[in-house]
């Protein structure tokens, strides 16, 4: 498996990936609206140089926010590896906290992140309704038939070594 910065991939390949997996490169969440194809991130490529995992993030004042994470081959450690790369980038840029937002139906993501030290920190009630005003293609029902309504914010404090 080869891990590359998203800056090493073509804009077209990123746009195609996000269009296929998210409906468009546009991500609308409580913290803002983002064009994921232009964000910093990392991609996992298989032997055929196809994207099998992709994470994007932004750096803010004191924190790093994961905007998207996709792993197309479950159970192979791709998501874990990509999150670790973001955590390394956050530490390099001296960010003290990593945050992310997921929807209430995404039980898989909630389990995944909590196993990796992320803690539930905020609930944004009816946030997805507001997001649909900007991105109407967000489905009404998600995983396991759960209505998609709310956003859940998770965070992880990073230990920054003193120089």
N, C-alpha and C positions, 0 to 999 in steps of 0.2 A: 504494500500500500504506500502510495506517495502522497505527502501532504504539501500543498502549495498555498501561498498567499493568493487571495482572490485577485490581487493586482496582477498576478502572472497569467490569469485566464482572460480570454477575450470577453468583451462586454456582451457580445451576441450570445455566447455560451451561457453566461450568467442570466441574461434576460430569458433565454429559452428554458433554463432550469426552473427559474421562479414562476414563469408562466405555466409550465407543466405541473408544478407541485403546489402553487399557491394561487393560480388564476391570473397573476400578474406579478411584476417585481415590486409593486406597491404594498407596503405593510402599514396598516392603520391600527395603532394601539394607543392607549392612554397617554403615553409619553410623547407621541407625535406621529407624523406620517413620514415614511422613509421609502426611498427607492433602494431596495436591497441590492440591486445590481451595481450600485455605486459605493457601497459600504466596505469598510475593512472587513476581512474575514479570512477563513481558511477552507480549502476544499480537499477532500480525500478522493484520490483517483485510483481506480483499479488498474489491473495489468493492461487493459485495452485503452487506458487514459480517459475513461468515462467517469463522470462525477458520481460517486456513491455516497457522499456526505458533504454537507456544506453548512458553515456557521458564519453569521455576520454579527458585527458589534459596532458600537460607537463609544468613544471616550468622551466623558463629560468632566466637569470640574474635579470631583473627588471620586468618581465612580466610572465603571465600565458597564454598559448595558448590552446584553445579548439580545439581538433583534430577531434573529431566526436561527433555527437549528433543524437540519434534516439529516437523517440517516436512512438510506434506502435498503440497507442490508442489516436487519436487526440482529442483535446478539453477537456481533463481531467486534465490539469495542470501538466502532467508528465514532459514535456520538461522544463517548467518553474522551477519546483522543482529541476530538475537535474542541470540546469544552476545556480540556487541559491546555490546549494551545491558546485559547482566549485568556485563561487564567494567567499563563506565562506572559502574554502581551500586557495584561493589566498590571502585573507586577513590574514589568520593564518600564511602564509609564507611571509607576508609583500611584496607581489607583488603589484605594483602600477597600472598596466594595464592588462586587459584581451584582447587578440586578438583572431581572428578566421578567417578562409578563407572558402568561399563558391564559387560555380560556378555561372556564369552569368544566368543560367536557373533556379536557385533555388529561385524563387520569394517568396515562402513560408518562407524560411529561412531568406531572407532579411527583410521581414515584421516582422517575429517573433523577431529577434534580435533588430531591430530598436525600436519596442514597449517596449523593456526592457532596453533601454538606450544606445545601441551600435550605433556607428556612422561609416559611410563609411569612410575609411581612405586611401585605395590604390586600384588601378586597375592593375592587372597583365595581360597584353594583351598576348593572345595566350599561356598562361601558361599550359592549359590542353593538348595542342599538345605536349609539352615537357613531361608532365606527362605520356602520352600514350606511349612514348618511353620506359618507365620503366614498365608501367601497361597497356598493349594493350587492355585489356577488358573494359576500360573506354568507355562508349558509345559515339557515335558521336552526338546523339540527345537526349535531356533530356526532362524535364517537359514541357508540353504544346507545344511540337514540336520545341522547341528552340534549335538551334545548341549549343553544349557545347564547348566553346572556351577559355573563360577568367575566371580568378579568381578575386574575390572581397574580400578585407580584411576589416574587421570591428574591432573596438576597443572600449573599455569602460574604462575610468579612474576610479580607485577605491579610495575611501576616506579611508586613513589609519589613525586610531586614534593615537595620540602621547602618548607614554607611560610615 
